[in-house]
Amino acid sequence: MPNLTPYNRRRNHMRSFIKNFFDDDFFLDLPDFFNTSGLSMRTDIKETEKEYIIETDIPGFSKDQIDITVNNGYLTIKANRKDIINEEKEGYIRRERRYGTFQRAFRLQNVKEDEIKAKYENGVLKITLPKIKEGKDSIKKIDIN
């Protein structure tokens, strides 16, 4: 019988192997391509009687690099970065580039789309979405037979 290993276990073994291979001083400045947790926007969503509040962590971006759009019932947050750093010292040139686009979309329901407000401060984007009808959304528990 062949050696059967669940896909996740094989993938984790491969991640560990590659991480150990690259765990050298030469590779310290390279991004961890296998750690996808840094590639998403951490978001908190809060509901009050009158509105929903979305708070998203987008550190290192300027206000001009962030776009918020509403289209077909979806709110989309998109942050686009294109940074170039040039540094010249004692005969050598160091050039670093950081490019990346982060995007997150949320389905809107019971929201006054024309009254949405946003504020970006200290790396946190806060979006306030006023409700059409006030009150908390009702949750119905479904029994399992």
VEXDO-871890 format. One record per residue (C-alpha): residue in one letter; z, x, y. Coordinates in steps of 0.1 Angstrom, whole numbers, plus 5000, padded with zeros to 4 digits. Layout:
N
  mido    pz    px    py
     a     Z     X     Y
...
//
This chain:
145
  mido    pz    px    py
     m  5000  5000  5000
     p  4991  5015  5034
     n  5017  5023  5059
     l  5020  4991  5081
     t  5036  4994  5115
     p  5039  4966  5139
     y  5016  4971  5169
     n  5045  4974  5195
     r  5063  5000  5174
     r  5031  5021  5171
     r  5025  5017  5208
     n  5060  5027  5217
     h  5057  5057  5194
     m  5025  5068  5211
     r  5041  5063  5246
     s  5070  5085  5235
     f  5046  5112  5222
     i  5025  5112  5253
     k  5056  5111  5276
     n  5071  5141  5258
     f  5038  5160  5260
     f  5036  5154  5297
     d  5073  5160  5302
     d  5066  5194  5317
     d  5071  5207  5353
     f  5034  5209  5358
     f  5031  5171  5353
     l  5061  5160  5374
     d  5041  5146  5402
     l  5018  5125  5380
     p  5025  5087  5379
     d  5038  5073  5347
     f  5008  5054  5336
     f  5026  5038  5307
     n  5054  5023  5329
     t  5037  4992  5343
     s  5070  4979  5358
     g  5062  4998  5390
     l  5028  4981  5394
     s  5040  4946  5401
     m  5057  4930  5431
     r  5093  4921  5424
     t  5097  4885  5436
     d  5126  4861  5441
     i  5119  4824  5446
     k  5146  4802  5461
     e  5146  4764  5466
     t  5165  4745  5492
     e  5165  4709  5502
     k  5138  4715  5528
     e  5118  4745  5517
     y  5109  4771  5491
     i  5115  4808  5500
     i  5096  4836  5484
     e  5109  4871  5489
     t  5087  4899  5476
     d  5095  4937  5476
     i  5065  4956  5489
     p  5079  4989  5501
     g  5057  5016  5517
     f  5031  4992  5531
     s  5025  4983  5567
     k  5021  4947  5578
     d  4984  4953  5583
     q  4979  4963  5547
     i  4992  4929  5534
     d  4972  4897  5532
     i  4985  4862  5524
     t  4961  4834  5517
     v  4962  4798  5506
     n  4932  4786  5486
     n  4928  4757  5461
     g  4966  4751  5458
     y  4975  4788  5453
     l  4993  4812  5476
     t  4981  4848  5470
     i  4998  4879  5483
     k  4977  4910  5483
     a  4987  4945  5494
     n  4961  4972  5497
     r  4969  5009  5502
     k  4946  5038  5511
     d  4967  5068  5522
     i  4953  5103  5527
     i  4977  5132  5534
     n  4962  5166  5545
     e  4985  5196  5548
     e  4974  5231  5555
     k  4998  5261  5550
     e  4992  5298  5546
     g  4956  5297  5534
     y  4958  5267  5511
     i  4951  5231  5516
     r  4970  5203  5499
     r  4954  5169  5499
     e  4970  5138  5484
     r  4955  5103  5481
     r  4972  5071  5471
     y  4950  5041  5465
     g  4961  5008  5450
     t  4959  4971  5453
     f  4988  4949  5443
     q  4983  4911  5440
     r  5004  4881  5430
     a  4995  4844  5431
     f  5017  4813  5430
     r  5007  4777  5424
     l  5018  4755  5453
     q  5031  4720  5448
     n  5049  4698  5473
     v  5042  4723  5502
     k  5030  4718  5537
     e  5003  4744  5536
     d  4997  4744  5574
     e  5034  4752  5581
     i  5038  4782  5559
     k  5054  4812  5577
     a  5058  4848  5567
     k  5078  4878  5580
     y  5077  4914  5568
     e  5107  4936  5575
     n  5121  4968  5558
     g  5097  4965  5528
     v  5105  4929  5521
     l  5080  4901  5526
     k  5097  4867  5532
     i  5075  4836  5530
     t  5089  4802  5539
     l  5071  4772  5525
     p  5083  4738  5539
     k  5083  4709  5515
     i  5063  4677  5520
     k  5091  4656  5506
     e  5126  4669  5509
     g  5150  4673  5480
     k  5152  4695  5450
     d  5126  4691  5423
     s  5139  4670  5394
     i  5142  4687  5361
     k  5140  4666  5329
     k  5154  4679  5297
     i  5133  4672  5266
     d  5152  4668  5234
     i  5138  4686  5203
     n  5138  4665  5171
//
